């Protein structure tokens, strides 16, 4: 009897322990679900996160929240908050080629703007197909075509802050980029965007810092925008030099150091490429833009052609050498028009490391024979025919007027008779 009671007691304790473990596990699962829902919690009213980027940059905006992981995300665009027209952005694949074309695509839960322009500024909202919005961006693409460019070696100073009765405009700089090349002289860039601090801003557009938005944000009242007409984004550039490989003490470090030295021998062998290379064929005389694969805004990018370096101090847009070939503020290498002498292999550096090569081959513009039945030929013939009829009519009128004037001059009686 005693043994039965002990057995019953033992079973009760065991059942209590099992139930306690199940409750604990369920509590942990519930807590984990609550955390997941908390991470994906979306505001009831779309909040427009104000962000600033420069023209020519490739911009990627993530959808920071959605009700659950199974919800499909759609992206919408409006020119302004008060704009009635809302455009849905359709997926258009990804940019795989090094030849950049300006376009907006959606990828997974993000929207990507390749080679952004000022006209791409506006409101970007992610939501579902039923019209529910999750998260929004107030994107300000600031024009860097007239950016204030300064070089630290020339001891140039940034723009002073603009202070008025209603606002303060200043430049917010990103951190210095990494040295864009290693083992050879390189450059560092620091880009700054125009921002405004004011107590008269729309709160739905504010950043985490209160009362601070980019100068092109829709949170700024229209009557204050006139005060910002002279503010420009800024770009600072300085020289740098950093080693590709730092020697670490010890046998392992010494071995890695000499392997790095030996690997550099391939740079002096003509038929071996320095980096993975992609072939690209282009038409002579046309415009060309090359982008470094994987580069993001704020990354350090540099361009070489074989052993020639395109330094920003010479080839950045607006500089003395940037006439036909130039580097834009999105770190893309641009040709206003290509020549046969531009053939060769171009290498891009990303974050101080040699990233990729582009073997550029040029071809002549193929001649295209047109037929009289082509739409362009019909349009040209129609324009020629109408122009001929108009000029013939003008000629006939002028000729008749000239003849009438001649008859009146030498035969007044005939003119009087005609008038009667």
C-alpha positions in Angstrom: 0.0 0.0 0.0 2.8 2.3 0.9 4.6 1.5 -2.3 1.4 2.3 -4.3 1.1 5.7 -2.6 4.7 6.5 -3.4 4.2 5.5 -7.0 1.1 7.7 -7.2 3.0 10.6 -5.7 5.9 10.1 -8.1 3.5 10.0 -11.1 1.8 13.3 -9.9 5.1 15.0 -9.6 6.1 13.8 -13.0 2.9 15.0 -14.6 3.2 18.4 -12.9 6.8 18.7 -14.3 5.6 17.8 -17.8 2.7 20.2 -17.7 5.1 23.0 -16.4 7.5 22.3 -19.3 4.7 22.4 -21.8 3.4 25.7 -20.4 6.9 27.1 -20.5 7.4 26.0 -24.1 4.1 27.5 -25.1 5.0 30.7 -23.3 8.3 30.9 -25.2 6.6 30.2 -28.5 4.0 32.9 -27.8 6.7 35.3 -26.8 8.6 34.6 -30.0 5.4 35.2 -32.0 4.8 38.4 -30.2 8.3 39.5 -31.0 7.8 38.6 -34.7 4.6 40.6 -34.8 6.2 43.4 -33.0 9.0 43.6 -35.7 6.4 43.5 -38.5 4.1 46.0 -36.8 3.0 48.7 -39.3 1.7 52.1 -38.4 -2.0 52.7 -38.8 -1.3 55.8 -40.8 1.6 55.6 -43.3 4.7 57.5 -42.0 6.9 58.9 -44.7 10.5 58.4 -43.8 12.4 61.3 -45.4 15.6 60.2 -47.1 18.1 62.1 -49.4 20.3 60.7 -52.2 22.2 62.2 -55.1 21.5 62.0 -58.8 23.2 59.1 -60.7 23.1 56.9 -57.6 21.4 53.5 -57.5 18.9 53.7 -54.6 17.3 50.7 -52.8 14.4 51.3 -50.5 13.2 48.4 -48.3 9.7 47.8 -47.1 10.3 47.9 -43.4 7.1 46.3 -42.3 4.3 44.1 -43.4 1.5 42.3 -41.5 3.0 38.8 -42.0 5.7 37.1 -44.0 3.1 35.6 -46.4 1.8 39.0 -47.5 2.9 40.0 -51.0 4.3 43.5 -51.3 3.5 46.0 -54.0 5.1 49.4 -54.5 3.3 52.6 -55.3 4.5 56.0 -56.4 3.1 59.5 -56.1 4.7 62.8 -57.1 3.6 64.4 -53.8 1.5 63.6 -50.8 -1.5 65.6 -52.1 -1.2 64.1 -55.6 -4.4 62.3 -56.7 -2.7 60.0 -59.2 -1.0 56.9 -57.7 1.1 54.7 -59.9 1.8 51.0 -59.2 5.4 50.0 -59.9 5.5 46.7 -61.8 8.4 44.3 -61.4 10.8 44.6 -64.3 13.6 42.2 -63.5 17.1 43.1 -62.2 19.9 45.1 -63.7 22.4 42.4 -64.7 24.5 44.3 -67.2 27.3 46.7 -66.4 25.7 49.0 -69.0 23.4 51.2 -66.9 20.0 52.3 -68.0 17.9 54.6 -65.8 14.8 52.6 -64.6 12.8 51.7 -61.5 12.4 48.0 -60.6 11.0 46.1 -57.7 12.9 43.1 -56.2 11.4 41.0 -53.4 10.3 43.6 -50.8 12.5 46.5 -52.1 12.2 49.1 -54.8 15.5 49.9 -56.7 16.0 53.1 -58.7 18.9 52.7 -61.1 20.8 55.9 -61.9 18.3 58.2 -60.1 17.2 61.5 -61.4 15.6 64.5 -59.8 12.3 63.6 -61.4 12.4 60.3 -59.4 11.8 62.3 -56.2 8.4 61.7 -54.6 6.5 59.4 -52.3 7.2 55.7 -52.5 4.8 53.4 -50.5 4.8 49.7 -50.0 1.5 47.9 -49.5 -0.7 45.1 -50.7 -2.9 44.7 -53.7 -6.1 45.7 -51.8 -4.8 49.2 -51.2 -3.5 48.9 -47.7 -0.3 50.8 -47.2 2.5 49.6 -44.8 5.5 52.0 -45.0 6.3 55.1 -47.0 9.4 57.1 -48.1 9.6 60.8 -49.0 12.5 60.5 -51.4 14.6 63.6 -52.2 17.0 63.1 -55.1 19.3 66.1 -54.9 20.8 67.4 -58.1 24.6 67.1 -58.0 25.2 68.6 -61.5 26.0 71.9 -59.8 27.2 70.4 -56.5 29.8 72.3 -54.4 33.0 70.2 -55.0 36.0 70.9 -52.7 39.4 69.2 -52.3 41.0 69.0 -48.9 44.5 69.5 -50.4 43.4 72.9 -51.5 42.2 73.8 -48.0 38.7 74.6 -49.2 35.9 75.1 -46.6 32.3 73.8 -46.7 29.3 76.0 -47.3 28.2 78.0 -44.2 24.8 77.2 -42.6 21.9 79.3 -43.8 19.8 80.7 -40.9 16.6 82.6 -41.4 13.7 83.4 -39.1 11.8 80.2 -39.9 14.5 77.6 -40.7 18.1 76.6 -40.6 19.6 74.9 -43.7 22.8 72.9 -43.3 24.9 70.1 -44.9 24.8 66.6 -43.3 27.8 64.6 -44.5 28.1 60.9 -44.8 31.3 59.3 -43.4 34.4 59.3 -45.5 34.4 56.4 -47.9 37.2 53.9 -47.9 40.3 54.5 -50.0 39.0 53.5 -53.5 42.3 51.8 -54.5 45.0 49.8 -52.7 48.7 49.5 -53.2 48.5 52.5 -55.6 47.5 56.2 -54.9 43.7 56.5 -54.4 41.1 58.9 -53.3 38.4 59.2 -50.7 35.1 61.0 -51.1 32.6 62.4 -48.5 29.2 63.5 -49.8 26.9 65.9 -48.0 23.2 66.6 -48.5 21.1 69.7 -47.8 18.9 69.3 -44.7 16.5 71.7 -43.0 15.7 72.2 -39.3 12.5 74.0 -38.6 9.5 74.0 -36.3 7.1 74.4 -39.2 7.4 70.9 -40.8 4.7 68.4 -41.3 5.3 65.7 -38.6 4.4 62.7 -40.7 7.6 63.4 -42.8 10.0 63.8 -39.9 13.1 61.7 -39.3 14.0 60.1 -36.0 15.6 63.4 -35.1 12.7 65.9 -34.6 12.2 68.7 -37.0 14.9 67.7 -39.5 14.2 66.7 -43.2 16.0 67.0 -46.5 15.7 70.3 -48.4 13.5 68.7 -51.1 11.1 67.0 -48.6 7.3 67.6 -49.0 7.3 68.3 -45.2 8.6 71.8 -45.9 5.8 74.4 -46.6 5.8 76.0 -50.0 6.4 79.4 -48.7 9.7 78.4 -47.1 11.1 76.6 -50.2 12.2 79.9 -51.8 14.7 80.4 -49.1 16.5 77.2 -50.1 17.0 78.0 -53.8 20.8 78.7 -53.3 21.6 75.6 -51.2 23.6 72.8 -53.0 24.8 69.3 -52.0 28.5 69.1 -51.3 31.3 66.7 -52.2 34.7 66.6 -50.5 37.6 64.6 -52.0 41.1 63.9 -50.5 44.0 61.7 -51.6 44.9 58.4 -49.8 47.0 55.4 -50.1 46.5 52.1 -48.3 48.0 48.6 -48.7 46.0 45.7 -50.2 47.4 43.3 -47.6 48.7 43.9 -44.1 51.5 41.6 -43.0 50.6 39.8 -39.8 53.4 38.4 -37.6 54.0 34.7 -37.5 54.4 31.9 -40.0 50.8 32.1 -41.2 51.0 35.8 -41.7 54.3 35.6 -43.6 52.9 32.9 -45.9 49.8 34.9 -46.7 51.9 38.0 -47.3 54.2 36.2 -49.9 51.2 34.5 -51.6 49.7 38.0 -52.0 53.0 39.2 -53.5 53.1 36.2 -55.9 49.4 36.7 -57.0 50.3 40.2 -58.2 52.5 38.8 -60.9 49.5 38.1 -63.1 48.9 41.9 -63.4 52.1 42.0 -65.5 51.0 39.2 -67.9 49.2 40.8 -70.9 46.8 37.9 -71.7 45.6 37.4 -68.1 42.8 39.6 -66.8 43.2 41.2 -63.4 39.6 40.5 -62.4 36.5 38.7 -63.7 35.8 40.3 -67.0 32.5 40.8 -68.9 32.4 41.6 -72.6 30.4 44.5 -73.9 29.9 45.6 -77.6 28.8 49.2 -78.3 28.2 51.4 -81.3 30.8 54.1 -82.2 29.6 57.6 -81.7 26.8 56.8 -79.1 26.6 57.5 -75.4 27.8 54.9 -72.9 27.6 54.5 -69.1 29.4 51.8 -67.2 28.5 50.9 -63.6 30.5 48.8 -61.1 28.5 45.6 -60.2 27.4 45.5 -56.6 28.2 49.1 -55.8 25.8 51.0 -53.5 25.4 54.6 -52.5 28.3 55.5 -50.2 30.6 52.8 -51.5 34.1 53.7 -52.7 34.4 53.1 -56.5 37.3 53.8 -58.8 37.9 53.3 -62.6 41.0 52.3 -64.6 41.7 51.5 -68.2 44.6 49.0 -68.2 47.3 51.0 -66.4 45.6 54.4 -66.7 43.7 55.7 -63.6 40.7 57.9 -63.9 41.0 60.0 -60.8 38.0 62.1 -59.6 40.2 65.1 -59.2 40.5 65.2 -63.0 37.5 63.2 -64.3 34.7 64.0 -61.9 31.9 65.7 -63.7 32.6 69.5 -63.8 36.4 69.1 -63.6 38.9 70.2 -66.3 39.4 66.8 -67.9 35.7 65.8 -67.7 34.8 66.8 -71.2 34.1 63.6 -73.2 34.8 61.0 -70.5 33.7 61.7 -66.9 32.7 60.1 -63.6 29.3 61.1 -62.3 28.4 61.4 -58.6 26.9 57.9 -58.7 30.4 56.6 -59.4 29.5 55.5 -63.0 32.0 56.0 -65.8 30.4 57.9 -68.7 31.3 58.5 -72.3 29.4 61.3 -74.1 30.3 59.5 -77.3 32.7 56.6 -77.8 35.6 56.5 -80.3 37.5 53.5 -81.6 40.4 54.6 -79.3 38.1 53.8 -76.3 38.4 50.0 -77.0 40.1 48.1 -74.2 39.5 46.6 -70.8 38.1 48.9 -68.0 38.5 47.8 -64.4 36.4 49.0 -61.4 37.5 49.0 -57.8 34.9 48.5 -55.1 35.7 49.4 -51.5 39.4 49.4 -52.3 39.5 46.0 -53.9 39.6 45.2 -57.7 36.1 44.1 -58.4 35.4 43.5 -62.1 36.6 44.2 -65.7 34.7 45.3 -68.8 36.2 44.4 -72.2 34.7 47.1 -74.5 34.5 46.3 -78.2 33.2 48.9 -80.7 31.4 48.5 -84.0 30.2 50.9 -86.7 26.5 51.9 -86.8 24.9 49.4 -89.2 23.2 51.0 -92.2 19.5 50.3 -92.5 17.8 50.2 -95.9 14.4 51.7 -95.9 11.5 50.9 -98.2 8.8 53.3 -99.5 6.2 51.2 -97.6 7.9 51.9 -94.2 6.0 54.2 -91.9 9.0 56.6 -91.7 9.2 56.7 -95.5 5.5 57.5 -95.8 5.7 60.2 -93.2 8.8 61.8 -94.9 7.0 61.7 -98.4 3.9 63.3 -96.8 5.9 66.1 -95.3 7.8 66.7 -98.6 4.5 66.8 -100.5 2.8 69.2 -98.1 5.8 71.4 -98.1 6.0 71.4 -101.9 2.3 72.4 -102.1 2.7 75.2 -99.6 5.8 76.7 -101.3 4.1 76.4 -104.8 1.0 78.2 -103.5 3.2 81.0 -102.1 5.1 81.2 -105.4 1.8 81.5 -107.4 0.5 84.3 -105.1 3.7 86.3 -105.3 3.8 85.8 -109.1 0.3 87.0 -109.5 0.8 90.0 -107.3 3.9 90.9 -109.2 2.1 90.6 -112.6 -0.8 92.8 -111.3 1.6 95.5 -110.1 3.4 95.5 -113.5 0.1 95.8 -115.5 -1.1 98.7 -113.3 2.2 100.5 -113.7 2.4 100.4 -117.5 -1.3 100.2 -118.4 -3.3 102.4 -116.0 -6.4 102.2 -118.1 -6.4 98.4 -117.8 -6.1 98.7 -114.1 -9.0 101.2 -113.9 -11.1 99.0 -116.1 -10.4 96.0 -113.8 -11.4 98.0 -110.8 -14.7 99.0 -112.4 
